Each structure stands twice: as structure tokens, then as C-alpha cells.
Amino acid sequence: MTTGVSAFYDGISIFYGFDRVMDPALYKPLPDDWIVGVADIVESTKAIAEQRYKAVNMAGAAVIAAVTNALDGREFPFVFGGDGASFAVSPDDLDRASGALAATATWVKHDLDLVMRVALVPIKDIRAQGLDVRVARFGPSKNVSYAMFSGGGLGWAEAAMKRGEFTVAPASVGTYPDLSGLSCRFEEIPSTHGLILSVLVTAAAGADTSAFRSVIEDIIALVERSPNAGRPVPAGGPAMTWPPAGLGYEIRAGRGAKSLSRFRLWVTTRTLFVFVLMRFGISIGGFVPKTYVQQLVENSDFRKYDDSLRMILDCTPDLERALEQRLVAAASEGTVRYGLHRQDAAMMTCFTPSAIRSDHVHFIDGARGGYASAATALKAMSV
């Protein structure tokens, strides 16, 4: 049986070439009965100041993992925002998505010691504001696609959530989301070209649509001309060590109601086994380390559009200057607001339901504040 999600989302053609992301013809409006989910970490700036970057990213990625697993692995439109995530589901999947969100909020509180807001907003309420949510599918490789969003509706939904509207209450203590496949086994990814630059660009209030599109396309063109189009993940993949720095987070994500000591032993043993396979290139049971790493690099989610352009770039000093010059000029013209954040490394959070399939996803953020710090810089422009 074809569900509402697959009927709509599978019907959107995947486009290749990120320089096409501003083409409005690629975007399709959500069906009238769909629901938008939004989640973010309360006081993420404070958590980042306390150097809890990985915990914040793990929380944001957990939303996507929990909803994906609740939907039995079916594809649905989502976007990772660093300290949160947004997505859309059909009414057929509303109860499952709501349960996954509620359980994730509880897990984030009790296992990560963070507070997560979550909300589910009907698209009809968004359209009542004169806004919309339109979806496109960008393929960074032939293996996977990521949703891109336009129409202004996601921002309104997030603002409504922060006002306390459409809230999903956390589940009762002892309720666990299914976070199978969520991990963070790779080490930080140092810059090879100068610095890791977090980029966030959104339209200024009242900006001309065509002028904003032109700025975004200029920024993308500058990046496309840079080495590897700014991709922060090296061709050989990120470094691995054992035990991985993110071992504790993987244990918390997967243990559920299991005995902590027994599950810790199991995960520790499993990660050692995987490390040996990866370190020595040993293939087993359909898993080929070299192929997996190649797919990991190709599938990495380091640039996206959700009414704002978001990128994590391995950036040369020349590219950084060129980007900032273009953004300063556009901001002075009243076309954009933007935030940039500089750091020395990126980090990766992985969602791999099956290591022998090619559609594993890898969320990239800056390792010293990333998207959240870029958002803080953007907000400062409005003050």
C-alpha cells in the first residue's frame, strides 16, 4: 500500500547540482492535510558555550532518526539544523511522528541533560498566514537525497513553537525513542584549506525575491569554484580511533530500558569490531569498508536550503573574504541577513540504519559552534 508520505515525496524528482537549489520549479507544495514537525534545543547557545557541541548535534539528529524508525524507514522530507530539525509527514503518520517526537524530547532531557522543544504544526495553519511549505529533493550523490524547503513556512512554524503553540508534550519518563542507527564514531574533521566556515544566509524583511535569489546563487557559485566545492569531509573519510570520542552518546542513544552496564559492554565490543574492519579494510557480510567510506563522503550533508542557505565549508582565506564581501554588500542593500562562524574543524553525526545499503546519511556541523553560532551572529544583525 502506498502511504501519503511515499505518494507525495517519491513523486518529487531528485535534482543534482546544488547550483539549481533556488529554481522555484523544483519545489512542490505540501499536500493540504500534511503536518510540519519542528524541534530545537532551548538555550543551545549556553550549551555551546559550555562546549557541548556534540550533545547538541546528537539531539538534533535524534529527531530525524526517531521519526525515520517510527515510520519503518520510509523516506520523508526533513532537514537537520544543528541544534534541531524540521520535517513533514502525512496525516497517516501523525501519531507515529508525535510519539517519536515526545519520546525524543524525554530522552534528550534525561540522557543528554538538555531541554528540547517540539511541535507539530498543520500546514493549513501556516497557509492561513499567507506562507507555504514547498519541498524539493537534492541528490548530493546517486545514493541519497535530502529535502530542501521554501515558502517561509518553516520559520513561522519554529516561531510558533517558541511561543508555546502546537506543542507536543514530552513522553513520560521511561519512554524511549528508537534511535537505532544513530552514532558518532568519527573524530573531528580538521580544515585542510584554512578554516571551517559555518554560513547562514536568509532574506531580509521585505527583500526583493529575485535579488535574494541572485545573492544566493552568487554565493553558491563562489563555493562551487573552490576545492571540492567546500566539502569538509576528505576523500578518505574522517579519522577513526578506538574507543571513539562519541562512544558515550551512542550508548545513551541505543540502550533504551536495557541494563546500562551490559549495553555499554555490547556497544564497546561492537565499535571495536567495526574499528578493526575499517582500519584494515576487511569486508564481511556485504559490508565493504572502502565502498562505505566513499558513500559516506558523497552522502555528507554539508549544504542545504530551508528558506535559508546553510553551509559548512572547508574554506580558503580567499574564499572566506569573497563570501563575506558579497554578503556585506547584499546586507547593505537590504537584501539579506547573514551569520558566519569560524572554527578549526567540522564534526559528523551519522544515521546508518544499514551499513550495507548506500543510503546512509551523515550530518555535518562545525565543531566549535557551527550553525547555532552562525545563527547567533545573524540575530545580532537585527539588534
Secondary structure as UniProt FT lines:
FT   HELIX           4..9
FT   TURN            10..11
FT   STRAND          14..15
FT   HELIX           18..20
FT   TURN            21..22
FT   HELIX           24..26
FT   STRAND          28..29
FT   TURN            32..33
FT   STRAND          35..41
FT   TURN            42..43
FT   HELIX           44..49
FT   TURN            50..51
FT   HELIX           53..70
FT   TURN            71..73
FT   STRAND          78..80
FT   STRAND          84..89
FT   HELIX           91..93
FT   HELIX           94..112
FT   STRAND          116..122
FT   HELIX           123..127
FT   TURN            128..130
FT   STRAND          134..138
FT   STRAND          146..150
FT   HELIX           153..162
FT   TURN            163..164
FT   TURN            173..174
FT   TURN            180..181
FT   STRAND          182..183
FT   STRAND          189..190
FT   STRAND          195..203
FT   TURN            205..206
FT   HELIX           209..224
FT   HELIX           227..230
FT   TURN            235..236
FT   TURN            245..246
FT   HELIX           247..255
FT   TURN            256..257
FT   HELIX           260..280
FT   TURN            285..286
FT   HELIX           289..299
FT   STRAND          300..301
FT   STRAND          303..306
FT   STRAND          308..315
FT   HELIX           317..332
FT   TURN            333..334
FT   STRAND          336..343
FT   STRAND          345..351
FT   TURN            355..356
FT   STRAND          361..366
FT   TURN            367..368
FT   HELIX           370..381
//
